[in-house]
Amino acid sequence: MSKEHGDSHILIALSRYYDDIADQLLAGATGELRSANASWEVIDVPGAFELPAALRFASLSGLFDGYIALGCVIRGETSHFDYVCTESARALSDLATRLQLAVGYGILTTDTRDQAWERAAVDRRNKGRDTASACLRMVEIRRRFTAQG
């Protein structure tokens, strides 16, 4: 990461529906932000569906350079999984494009808890780290192009 990240302030919106998985995602993300010398704040939300609204509310403050959405949705026996996954992804994408927000998408969508753990654990795939890295890269890209305007 470039030295520009030292002045980046990031909001992490965290769905705590699965606390153990959320803790691992958060550890991965904050580890990456720490190594990039970025600062951050964390806000807990009830579930993945609420993540886009939390990011939108925070964007109104003008305090943040980037946003990270972290959570997990594990498939159950009903179609609820499909609605939550589709709508949260769509809403986060809309925020990023419509409002020009630098968003890191870190909502795990898995069939089982084991799959979620494999992706979340900091000693495994560490998707929290990857999401923070993506957010910081989008902050860089946004700065590059908004500085030219």
C-alpha positions in Angstrom: 0.0 0.0 0.0 1.1 3.5 -0.6 2.0 6.0 2.1 -1.2 7.8 1.2 -3.2 5.4 3.4 -1.8 7.0 6.6 -4.3 9.8 6.2 -7.2 7.5 5.3 -10.0 7.1 7.8 -12.2 4.1 7.2 -15.6 3.0 8.6 -16.0 -0.7 9.2 -19.7 -1.8 9.4 -19.8 -5.2 11.0 -22.7 -7.6 11.0 -22.4 -9.6 14.2 -25.0 -12.2 13.4 -22.3 -14.8 13.6 -20.0 -13.4 16.3 -17.0 -15.7 15.9 -16.9 -15.2 12.1 -17.4 -11.5 12.5 -14.5 -11.3 15.0 -12.2 -13.0 12.5 -13.2 -10.8 9.6 -12.7 -7.7 11.8 -9.3 -8.9 13.0 -8.2 -9.4 9.4 -9.5 -6.0 8.3 -8.0 -4.1 11.2 -4.7 -5.9 10.8 -4.5 -4.7 7.1 -5.6 -1.1 8.0 -3.0 -1.0 10.8 -0.2 -2.1 8.5 -1.3 0.6 6.0 -1.3 3.2 8.8 -4.9 4.0 8.2 -7.3 4.8 11.0 -10.8 3.3 11.5 -14.0 3.2 13.4 -16.3 0.2 13.8 -20.0 0.2 14.0 -22.0 -3.0 14.7 -25.2 -3.7 12.8 -27.8 -6.4 13.3 -27.3 -8.3 10.1 -25.9 -8.2 6.5 -29.1 -6.6 5.2 -28.5 -3.5 7.3 -24.9 -3.0 6.2 -25.7 -0.7 3.2 -27.9 1.6 5.2 -25.2 1.9 7.9 -22.7 2.9 5.2 -25.1 5.4 3.7 -25.8 7.0 7.1 -22.1 7.2 7.8 -21.4 8.7 4.3 -23.6 11.7 5.2 -21.1 12.6 7.9 -18.2 13.3 5.4 -15.8 11.8 8.0 -14.7 8.7 6.1 -12.4 8.1 3.0 -13.6 4.5 2.6 -16.1 2.0 3.9 -15.8 -1.7 4.7 -18.9 -4.0 4.9 -18.2 -7.2 6.8 -20.6 -10.0 7.6 -21.7 -13.5 6.8 -24.8 -15.1 5.5 -25.0 -18.9 5.7 -27.6 -20.7 3.6 -30.6 -22.1 5.5 -33.7 -24.0 4.5 -35.6 -21.0 3.0 -35.1 -18.5 0.3 -34.2 -15.8 2.9 -30.5 -16.4 2.1 -31.0 -15.4 -1.6 -32.8 -12.2 -0.7 -30.3 -11.0 1.8 -27.3 -11.8 -0.3 -28.7 -10.3 -3.5 -30.1 -7.2 -1.9 -27.1 -6.4 0.3 -24.7 -6.8 -2.7 -26.9 -4.7 -5.0 -27.2 -1.9 -2.4 -23.5 -1.8 -1.7 -22.7 -1.7 -5.4 -25.3 1.1 -5.8 -23.6 3.1 -3.0 -20.2 2.7 -4.5 -21.2 3.7 -8.0 -24.0 6.2 -7.4 -22.3 8.1 -4.6 -18.7 7.4 -5.6 -17.8 5.7 -2.3 -14.7 3.5 -1.9 -16.3 0.3 -0.6 -14.8 -3.0 0.3 -17.3 -5.8 0.1 -16.7 -8.4 2.7 -20.0 -10.3 3.1 -19.3 -14.0 3.1 -22.1 -16.0 1.4 -21.6 -19.7 2.1 -23.5 -22.9 2.4 -22.0 -24.0 5.7 -20.4 -22.6 8.8 -17.2 -24.5 7.9 -17.0 -22.7 4.6 -17.5 -19.4 6.3 -14.8 -20.1 8.9 -12.3 -21.1 6.2 -12.8 -17.8 4.4 -12.9 -15.6 7.6 -10.1 -17.0 9.7 -7.0 -14.9 9.7 -4.8 -17.9 9.5 -6.7 -19.2 6.5 -8.2 -17.2 3.6 -8.4 -14.0 5.6 -11.2 -12.3 3.7 -11.3 -9.4 6.2 -7.7 -8.5 5.1 -8.6 -8.8 1.5 -11.7 -6.6 1.9 -9.6 -3.9 3.7 -7.0 -4.1 1.0 -9.7 -3.6 -1.7 -11.2 -0.7 0.2 -7.8 1.0 0.5 -7.1 0.5 -3.2 -10.4 2.1 -4.1 -9.6 5.0 -1.9 -6.4 5.4 -3.9 -8.3 5.2 -7.2 -10.9 7.7 -6.1 -8.3 10.2 -5.0 -6.4 9.8 -8.2 -9.4 10.7 -10.4 -11.1 13.3 -8.1 -7.8 15.1 -7.8 -7.8 15.7 -11.6 -11.2 17.3 -11.5 
